[in-house]
Amino acid sequence: MQCELCEREMERLTVHHLIPRQNTKRKKAAPGPTINICSACHKQIHAFFDNKRLAQELNTTDRLKNEAQMQKFLLWVRKQNPDRKVQVHRKK
């Protein structure tokens, strides 16, 4: 299976809600679109961005891929062994 962000072949993927669940649950709306991504990308997204920014600005795969911090991370993570656990870098 291929991560929709870093495009690495992974054994397992996680489901990322492009519009965070807390936003849709509060409004009793449908969960919205999802993408299948590796745990490293998923953890990094939530380390970099709060749910408000994810819901308003980074709510498509292309927007996530083209965000400056994520681009830098994706360039790095693509070189990492898919079997290796990747450490998440928190925002400073």
Backbone as CSV, one residue per row, in Angstrom:
resi,resn,N_x,N_y,N_z,CA_x,CA_y,CA_z,C_x,C_y,C_z
1,MET,0.844,-1.176,0.000,0.000,0.000,0.000,0.890,1.240,0.000
2,GLN,0.461,2.234,-0.721,1.273,3.432,-0.862,0.669,4.605,-0.088
3,CYS,1.523,5.301,0.671,1.100,6.495,1.392,0.760,7.576,0.364
4,GLU,-0.379,8.225,0.536,-0.820,9.247,-0.416,-0.033,10.553,-0.293
5,LEU,0.786,10.693,0.753,1.609,11.901,0.876,3.055,11.636,0.483
6,CYS,3.724,10.734,1.196,5.154,10.517,0.910,5.379,9.507,-0.217
7,GLU,4.331,8.774,-0.576,4.365,7.806,-1.676,5.273,6.604,-1.419
8,ARG,5.617,6.371,-0.145,6.402,5.172,0.185,5.463,3.975,0.246
9,GLU,5.991,2.816,-0.113,5.238,1.568,0.015,5.302,1.142,1.478
10,MET,4.134,1.008,2.093,4.064,0.700,3.514,3.242,-0.557,3.750
11,GLU,3.537,-1.230,4.858,2.776,-2.412,5.225,1.385,-2.018,5.726
12,ARG,1.337,-0.911,6.498,0.063,-0.438,7.045,-0.070,1.066,6.830
13,LEU,-1.300,1.494,6.645,-1.596,2.920,6.504,-2.652,3.313,7.527
14,THR,-2.729,4.603,7.814,-3.755,5.124,8.708,-4.686,6.023,7.904
15,VAL,-5.873,6.250,8.429,-6.852,7.111,7.757,-6.742,8.509,8.362
16,HIS,-6.532,9.488,7.491,-6.481,10.892,7.924,-7.708,11.617,7.385
17,HIS,-8.463,12.240,8.287,-9.629,13.035,7.878,-9.130,14.398,7.424
18,LEU,-9.394,14.753,6.180,-8.924,16.037,5.657,-9.583,17.205,6.380
19,ILE,-10.794,17.017,6.835,-11.436,17.991,7.722,-11.540,17.287,9.074
20,PRO,-10.796,17.779,10.065,-10.728,17.070,11.356,-12.097,16.695,11.907
21,ARG,-12.156,15.520,12.505,-13.411,14.976,13.040,-14.051,15.907,14.058
22,GLN,-13.266,16.607,14.846,-13.871,17.486,15.854,-14.730,18.566,15.192
23,ASN,-14.354,18.988,13.994,-15.140,19.997,13.276,-16.456,19.414,12.760
24,THR,-16.408,18.198,12.233,-17.625,17.608,11.669,-18.538,17.058,12.757
25,LYS,-17.962,16.519,13.832,-18.781,15.982,14.929,-19.593,17.090,15.578
26,ARG,-18.949,18.228,15.832,-19.613,19.352,16.495,-20.826,19.814,15.689
27,LYS,-20.679,19.787,14.363,-21.769,20.246,13.486,-22.703,19.104,13.080
28,LYS,-22.451,17.916,13.652,-23.214,16.718,13.319,-23.263,16.483,11.803
29,ALA,-22.119,16.732,11.177,-21.995,16.573,9.728,-21.314,15.246,9.404
30,ALA,-21.380,14.863,8.160,-20.687,13.653,7.697,-19.184,13.851,7.893
31,PRO,-18.444,12.767,8.126,-17.020,12.877,8.417,-16.174,13.542,7.324
32,GLY,-16.627,13.550,6.108,-15.863,14.206,5.046,-14.794,13.302,4.451
33,PRO,-14.036,13.839,3.496,-13.053,13.028,2.774,-11.872,12.602,3.650
34,THR,-11.325,11.447,3.300,-10.152,10.921,4.010,-9.081,10.528,2.999
35,ILE,-7.847,10.419,3.497,-6.754,9.872,2.696,-6.049,8.807,3.522
36,ASN,-5.388,7.882,2.846,-4.634,6.823,3.510,-3.157,7.190,3.504
37,ILE,-2.632,7.368,4.707,-1.238,7.797,4.829,-0.508,6.965,5.878
38,CYS,0.815,6.988,5.810,1.618,6.248,6.781,1.574,6.960,8.131
39,SER,1.917,6.250,9.174,1.843,6.832,10.515,2.831,7.986,10.678
40,ALA,3.980,7.941,10.004,4.958,9.037,10.104,4.366,10.338,9.567
41,CYS,3.746,10.281,8.403,3.109,11.478,7.823,1.967,11.951,8.701
42,HIS,1.170,11.005,9.209,0.016,11.351,10.034,0.461,12.066,11.313
43,LYS,1.447,11.504,11.975,1.948,12.120,13.205,2.533,13.495,12.925
44,GLN,3.248,13.619,11.820,3.887,14.893,11.504,2.857,15.975,11.187
45,ILE,1.800,15.626,10.485,0.733,16.588,10.195,0.190,17.184,11.496
46,HIS,-0.115,16.304,12.451,-0.713,16.773,13.699,0.303,17.451,14.623
47,ALA,1.585,17.205,14.402,2.623,17.923,15.160,2.801,19.339,14.614
48,PHE,2.696,19.492,13.310,2.885,20.798,12.666,1.666,21.714,12.776
49,PHE,0.472,21.170,12.619,-0.708,22.003,12.398,-1.820,21.712,13.396
50,ASP,-2.521,22.763,13.806,-3.683,22.556,14.668,-4.899,22.248,13.784
51,ASN,-5.947,21.744,14.421,-7.133,21.314,13.671,-7.806,22.457,12.927
52,LYS,-7.736,23.663,13.475,-8.360,24.814,12.816,-7.696,25.072,11.463
53,ARG,-6.354,25.058,11.436,-5.642,25.282,10.176,-5.877,24.128,9.204
54,LEU,-5.898,22.908,9.730,-6.166,21.748,8.870,-7.539,21.859,8.220
55,ALA,-8.525,22.268,8.980,-9.899,22.363,8.455,-10.042,23.490,7.439
56,GLN,-9.404,24.638,7.712,-9.618,25.814,6.871,-8.679,25.904,5.676
57,GLU,-7.416,25.507,5.860,-6.416,25.737,4.811,-5.845,24.467,4.187
58,LEU,-5.648,23.439,4.991,-4.926,22.251,4.514,-5.867,21.054,4.403
59,ASN,-6.992,21.268,3.719,-8.036,20.241,3.680,-8.089,19.447,2.371
60,THR,-6.990,19.445,1.631,-6.862,18.573,0.452,-5.462,17.961,0.454
61,THR,-5.312,16.882,-0.265,-4.000,16.238,-0.365,-2.981,17.193,-0.977
62,ASP,-3.371,17.896,-2.040,-2.446,18.824,-2.705,-2.017,19.959,-1.787
63,ARG,-2.958,20.500,-1.036,-2.605,21.593,-0.118,-1.633,21.123,0.953
64,LEU,-1.847,19.909,1.460,-0.916,19.349,2.451,0.468,19.152,1.837
65,LYS,0.502,18.560,0.634,1.778,18.292,-0.036,2.545,19.571,-0.365
66,ASN,1.821,20.659,-0.629,2.464,21.895,-1.060,2.762,22.869,0.071
67,GLU,2.388,22.523,1.299,2.692,23.374,2.441,4.192,23.272,2.714
68,ALA,4.865,24.395,2.968,6.331,24.452,3.060,6.930,23.481,4.077
69,GLN,6.385,23.442,5.281,6.919,22.532,6.305,6.757,21.078,5.887
70,MET,5.602,20.748,5.326,5.363,19.366,4.902,6.250,18.991,3.729
71,GLN,6.476,19.920,2.799,7.351,19.625,1.661,8.732,19.211,2.149
72,LYS,9.249,19.957,3.115,10.572,19.665,3.676,10.573,18.279,4.332
73,PHE,9.523,17.991,5.119,9.403,16.695,5.770,9.285,15.572,4.743
74,LEU,8.457,15.763,3.716,8.237,14.728,2.704,9.520,14.417,1.937
75,LEU,10.305,15.438,1.632,11.592,15.206,0.963,12.482,14.305,1.817
76,TRP,12.476,14.553,3.112,13.305,13.767,4.024,12.744,12.355,4.212
77,VAL,11.447,12.235,4.490,10.869,10.933,4.839,10.886,9.966,3.656
78,ARG,10.834,10.478,2.444,10.869,9.597,1.265,12.161,8.778,1.201
79,LYS,13.214,9.287,1.823,14.514,8.599,1.819,14.632,7.579,2.945
80,GLN,13.656,7.564,3.844,13.725,6.684,5.010,13.190,5.293,4.690
81,ASN,13.757,4.315,5.345,13.334,2.929,5.205,11.906,2.797,5.745
82,PRO,10.972,2.268,4.947,9.579,2.128,5.399,9.426,1.261,6.655
83,ASP,10.384,0.369,6.917,10.309,-0.502,8.093,10.807,0.196,9.356
84,ARG,11.462,1.317,9.191,12.046,2.048,10.321,11.014,2.996,10.924
85,LYS,10.974,3.037,12.250,10.071,3.978,12.918,10.661,5.380,12.797
86,VAL,9.849,6.321,12.355,10.306,7.691,12.128,9.880,8.551,13.304
87,GLN,10.834,9.329,13.825,10.540,10.224,14.940,9.902,11.515,14.433
88,VAL,8.865,11.943,15.107,8.147,13.165,14.728,8.866,14.374,15.309
89,HIS,8.956,15.420,14.506,9.599,16.658,14.941,8.509,17.664,15.288
90,ARG,8.419,17.983,16.558,7.400,18.943,17.020,7.755,20.353,16.570
91,LYS,6.730,21.184,16.409,6.998,22.567,16.045,7.626,23.288,17.231
92,LYS,8.463,24.245,16.937,9.183,24.959,18.008,8.617,26.328,18.216
